[in-house]
Amino acid sequence: MLDYKLLHIRYRGKGYKTDEYKAAQKVVHLRVARRLLRLCKINTGVYIKAGQHLASLTYIIPREFTETLAVLQDRAPYRSMEDVEKVFKEEFDGAVPSDLFSEFEETPIAAASLAQVHRATTKDGREAAVKVQYPDVSRLFNVDVWTMQTMSDVISYFFPEFELGWIVVEFKQNLITEFDFENEARNGETTKLRFRHHGDKFNVPQIYWDLTTKRVLSMEFIHGVKINDVEGLRSLGADPVWVRNYLLEIFAEMIFCHGIVHCDPHPGNALVALSPTTKKPQLVLLDHGLYRELSDEFRKVYCGLWRALLLNDNKGLKEAAAFLGVSEYVQFLPLIFTQRLPDSMTPLGEDMPAEERAMVHDQLKSVTLNDFLSFLESLPRDMLLVFRTINLLRGIHRELGGNSIESFKINARYATRGFWCETREEEKRRIQKAKARGLSGDEAMIGPVRRWYLFSDAPNVWRSWGFVKDRLYMSIRLQVAELLVRFLRWWYGMKAAPSLEAVVS
């Protein structure tokens, strides 16, 4: 805080919009970020999780913080074998890993904020990944969160424009669910069922329930590579283009159609492996501790928001903004979701030129940091987690060479589909009817046949026609718009052609 106060005093007479001030501010950001990184590493546990959370908030805090703290995603400190055995004894009536596994590697293969993962072999010969919670992390949870809240209050006192208390509250609520590994296991199994119609292209590790408790999670060990390891992907014969777009498809279906959000899709939580049956690449999703179930109302509004962006439907956009409680910021929604202004003249998939960035800057001049934080605070909590998830996915997609035209088309397609999907109540009724017919729980949830549609078990003619009509209309609109973009790029000499969104509109 003192660094920022001194910086503020130093440039009081020179002005805060000069290039010199901005350069000095970046130096201070980096210095403070490095101190924060040391603080997280020293205190571990919840502090590591908080650092990871901050690293994902690229839409809120400066890049110097997010890039510095990003190392916590993969290189968190790990605990000794004595700590691991302590947790096992408490969870398995005095048994240690050697009593339950034929092999258990003492050095973890991964360490996160709340737990670390060991490679092991079960007594019956199955390879396992064993996630062990740190022994004191839940005990110190309330103290650590109180400390963070106090720090937030102090920062807000000295810098009223930094009102961050709501972020701490949201962080606390989300973290509580991650302490329960049995809940994480159930989330993973449910997700695997929901995506069974994808066949061998998608997988979630099998849970070994006899070796799982609230603080120890044992699951199938899957040999794969991290999703952002381009060379590793190619060694498996996996096309990075397919990988990046299929990842977006999975999460788009999750959010738009199923109304659930896996809230932590950083690169360490997604692998690409070879399917044991087809020997073709498959996406493997890990870490199902933090999920959010979206209400049907929110899911429909979110689908409607994307439809409005695609159709340039100002009325639909205003209705979505009103539901989200951000009517005064409605003009910025296209910028947030598509990273373009509605009238952008830059081809989708390319960076905005300097003149367009200046135009955006002019429009945002009247918006203060406090306005932006107030905007985020006023959003439904579900929307914040969707924002965070989208932002993490966007980073992976770009790392693999993706561009905004791909993500725009995928989201538009699934938003159209999701608008016609069954509600949660309809899903419950369908499952009850299926169970009454004698189907198993798995078949009741998904259906005995891989269905191309995701709504009720008995075909609804009106709903089916609505979906097909919308899908055809959206597909034709996107294809025509893409052809126009190509033509206009040729016509303008590939310099100032309009974007896909502008042509669609």
N, C-alpha and C positions, 0 to 999 in steps of 0.2 A: 504494500500500500504506500509505503514511504517513497518507493521508486516512482510511482505514478504521480504522487503529490509533487515531488521535486521536478518531474518532467513538466507538469502542469504550470508550476511557478516559473520555470525556466523559459517557457514559450508564451507566457501570458502577454507580453508586449509584441512578440513577433507574429502571433496568430497561430491557430491550430489547423489551418488548411494548407500550410506550406509543405513543399516536398521535404524540407529539412526536418520539420516536426514529424512527418510520417515516417521518415527513416529512423529518427531517434526513438519513436514509439515502437517500431519493430524490434529495435535492440532491447528495449525494456521488456517487451513481450517475451522475447527469447530468454532473457535472464530470469525472469519470474517463472517461466515455464520449466526451466531446468531445475529451479529450486523446488517447484511443485513435484517434479518427477522424483527427486531425491526424497522428498517427504513421503510420497506414496511407497517407494521401495523400502524405506526404513520401517514404516508402520504396517505394511503389507495388508492382507485381508480386505476389509471393506474399503480401505484407501486405494488399493489397486483397482477395485471395482469402480470406485468413484473416478479414478484417473482414466479408466477405459471408457466410462460414460462420457466424460468431458472430451475425450479424443474423438468421439462420434458426433459431437455437437458442432459440426463444421458450419452449420447454418446460423450459429449463435456467436461462437468465440473465435478469436483470431487464429490464423493458420499456424503461427509460431507455437501455439499451445497444442493444437490437434496433431501436428506433425511430431512434436517432441514427445507427447504422451502416447503416441501410437505404438511405441516399443512395448508398452505394457500388454498389448494384445497377444504377443507371442513370447515375450521374455520375462514373465513374472517370476520372482524368486520362489524356490520350492522348499518344502520342509524335509526334515530328517525322517529316516525309517522308524525311529522311536515314536515320532508323532503319529505316523501311519498306524503302527501297532496299537497305540493308545486308543485311537478311534475304533479299530477293529475289536479290541477287547470290550469296549463299551457297547458296541452294536451287536456283537455275536457271542455274548455270554462268556467272555474271557478268551475266545479263540483269536489267534493271530493269523496273518495271511498264510503262513506255511501249513497251518492246520486245515485250511479250506481249499488251497490251490496246490497243485503238484509243482508248479513253478511260479515265482512272483519276483519280477525284476525290481530291485531296490531303488534304482535311479529312475525317476519318472520320465516319461516320454513327452509330457507336456505339463505346464503349470499355469494355472489361471488365478483369478482373484480369490475365489472361495475354496478351490480344490485343486488337486493335481491328479494326473492320470498315469497309472502303471500298466505295463504289459504283463500278462499272466497266462497261465494254462490251467484249466479246471481239472479236477480229478478224473473226469471222463475224456480228457484230451482236447477240449475245445479251446481255441485261442480266445482270450478275453482282454478287453480294455476295462480297467477298474478305476473308477473315479472316486477319490477319497477326500471328504471334506476336511478342512483344517480344524484341529481340535478346539481352538478357542475363538473361532471366527463368529459363531452365533452368540457366544457369551459376551463378547466385547461389542456386539452390534449396536446396542442402544447407546453406549458410551461414545463410540465412534461417530454415530449419526448426530448425537448431541453436540459433539465438537464441531462437526461440519456446519450444523445449523448456527452455532455461535459465531463461527468464522464468517458465515454468510451475513449474519446480522451486523457484524462489525463493518464488513465491506460496504453494506448498504447504508450504514450510518455515515461513513466518510464519503461514499460515492453514491448519492441517491439514485443516479441513473442506472446503477447496477443492482436491480432488485432480483436476487437469485434464490430467495427462500423457497419459492414454489418448486424450483428444480430439485432442491434437497428433499422436499416432501414427496415428490414424484419418484425420486431415486429410492427413498426408503420403502415406499409401497411396493415398488417393483422387486426390490431385493428380497423382501420377506418370502415371496413365493419361490425364490431360487434356492433357499435353504433346504427345501423338501425334495430329495432325490426321487422318492417314490412318485411324486407328482410329475417330475420331469420324465420318468419312465412311462407313465400313463399318457402324457402328451405325445411322446414319440410314437407309441403304439397307435394312438388315434390318428396321427398324421399319416402313418404308414397305411392305415386302412383307407383313409380319405383319398389317397392317391394310388390306390391299388390299380385303378383303370389305366395308369401310365405303364404298367407292366414292369419290365426289367430296367427301364430307363431311370427309375427313381427308387431309392432305398433308404431305410432307416435301420440302424443296427438292432438286431434282436436282443431283447432284455433277458438276462439270466436272473429270474426272480428269486431263486433259492439263495442267491448270493447278493441280494439287493436289500438295502434298508433306507431309512430317511437320510443317512449320511454316507452311505457307500452304494455306488451304482456300478453293477457289473453288466457288461454287454458284449456282444459279438465284436471281435477285433476285425476291422476291415482294412486290407492293404490298399492304400490309395495315395493320391498326391493332393496337395492343397489346390483349391480351385484357381488361385492366381499364379500357380507355378506353370508358366507357359511351356517351358522345356519338358517338364514332367508330364504335362498333358499330351504333348506330341509323342513322347516315348510310349504312352499307352495307346496311341492311335486316335486320340480324342481331338476333334477339331475345336479350337478355341472359340470359333464363331458359334458353333452349336452349343458349347458349354455356356457361354455368356448369355445367349438368348434363352436357353432352356431354364437357366436359373431364374431369369426374369419371369418366364411363363409360370413356373412353380409358385413363385410368390404372388404373381398377379392372380392366379386361380385361388390361392389361399385367401387373399384379401377380398377380391371382388365377388368370388363365388361362395366360398365356405365361410367367410366372415371371421377368420382367425388370423392372427399375426404372430409369426415367429419373430421376436423382437431383437434378436442378436445375430444377424447373418454376416458377421465379419469373416474374413477369409479362413480363419482357423476352424470355423464351424461348418465348412462345406468341403467335401472331398470329391474327387472323381476317381472311380475304381472300375475294374473290369467285372462285368456281371459273371457270376459263377456258371450260369446256364448258357447265355448267349455269347460270352466272351467279348461283348461290346461295351463301350463306356457307359457308365451310369453315374448319376448324381447322388451323393450320399450326404444327407443332412444330419448334423450333430447338434448337441446342446439344446435340448427342448425345455429348459428350465423356465424361461420367461416367455409366456404366451399371453395374448390378450384376445378375448372373445368379443367381437364387435356386435353391437345390437343390429337387428335387421334394419331399423330406421337409419342408423349411421351408414351401414353398408350400402343401402339404396341411394342415400344422398351422395355418398362418395362415388358410386357408379354414375349418378346423374351429373356430378361435377365434371367427370372426364368426358361424358357425352356432350356436355355443354361446351367444353374446351374444343372438342373435335368439330362441333357444328357451329361454333361461334354464336352460341345461343346465350345472349346477354341476360335474358330473363331467367334461364336455368342457372346461370352462374350466380346471379343475385340471390336466387332461392337457396342455393347451396351455401353461399356466404352468410346468409341470414341464419340458417340452421347452425352453422359453425360459430356464430356470434362475432363475425368479423366483417360485417357489411361495409364498414368504412375503408376496408383494405381490399375490396373486391377487384380493383384494377390490377392488383399485384398477384392474384392467384395464377394467371397464366405464366408469369415469370417464375413463380415458385415450383410449379409442376412440370413445365415444359422448358424452363430456362430460356424462354424467349418472350418478348412482348407480342401482343396479338398482331401488331402490324409490322413485325420484324421483316427485314429484307435480306437477312442472312440465310443461306441454305441450311436446313436442319442437318445437324451433324458436324457443323463447323463452328469454331469460336467466333464470338461477336467481334467485329472490327472496332477500332478505337472510337469511331464516330458514333456507333450504336451504343457502346459502353458509356460514352459521354451522355447520350440521350437518357439512358437508364439512370445514370448518376443525377441528372437534372430532375428527373421525376422523383427520385428518392431524397432530394435535398431537404424537403420539409419533414422527412421521417427521421426522428431521433432514435438513438439506441434504446431509450426508455420506451418509445412507441413500439419498437420491434419486439422488445421483451414483453410488453403489455399485450401485443398481438399474440405471441406464443402462449402467454399465461391464460388468455381468454379462450383459447381453443379447447375443445373437449380433449380429455386425456388420451382417448383413443387416437385422435388425430396426431398428437405429439409422437406417439409410438409409431404410427404409420409414417410420419415424416422421417423419424430416425431410421426406420427400416429402409425406406426408399433411398435415403442418403447413403447408407452403407452399401446397398445394392448398386447404386449408381457408381460408387467408387470401384467396386469389383468389375463392373461392366466396362468401365473405361480402361482399367488395367489390362483387360483382355482385348483391347482395341475396338470396343463398341462405340457407337455414337447415338445421339439422341433420336435419330429417325427410327432406329430399331426399337428402342424402349417406348417411343410414342406409339408405334403401331401395335406393339404387344399389349400395352395398357389399354389402348382404344378397343382392341378386340375383346379382351376379357371384361372390360367395363360394360360392353354391350351384352356379353353373355351373362354377367352377374346381375344385370338389371332384371333379367327374367328368371333367375334361379329361385328355388324354393326358399321359403322362410324357415326359421328354426322350428317353429311350431309345426309346419308342414313336414319337415324332416322327422320330427318326433312321432307324428302320426304315421308316417310311412314305415318307420322302424317298428312301431307297435303292431301294425298290420302284418308286416313280414314275419315277426316273431310268432304272431297268432297262427300263421300258416305253417309253423314248424321250422322256419329257417334258423340257422345259427346266428349268434350275435354279430359275427363279421359279415355274413351275407345280408343280415337285416339292415346293417348300417350302410353298406355300399350297394347291395343288390346282387343277385346271382349272376347277372349279365353285365358286361362292361357297357355302360350306356353312354351315348355321345352327348346326352343332355344331362343336366344336373338338377332337374326339377322332378316333381313327384312321381311315384312309381307307376301310376296310371297316366298315360299320355293325355295332356291337356291340350286340345286342339287350338284354343285361342292363344294360349301362352306359347305353344310351339310355333304357331304362325307369326306371332309377334317377334319371337327370337329370330326366326329365319329371315323375316322381312328386314329387321334391323341389321342383322349380320350382312346380308347382301348389300344393303344400302351403304353401310359403313365401308365394306370392302371395295365396292365400286368407287365410292367417294375418295378413298385413300389411293387407289390405283390411278384414277384420273388425275388426282392432285400430283402424284409422283411423276406421271408423264408430263404434266404441265411444268413442274419444277425443272425437269430435264430439258424441256424445250426452251424455257425461259433462261436457263443457265447458258444454253447455247446461244440464244438470241442476245443476251446481255454480255456475252463474252466471258461467262463464268466469274463475273465480278460483283454484280449487285442483284442477283436473282432473288425473288422472294422465297421465304421458307415454306416448308410443307404446311405448317399451321396457317400461314397467311393465304396460301392458295386454296386450302380446304375451306377457309372462311369465305 
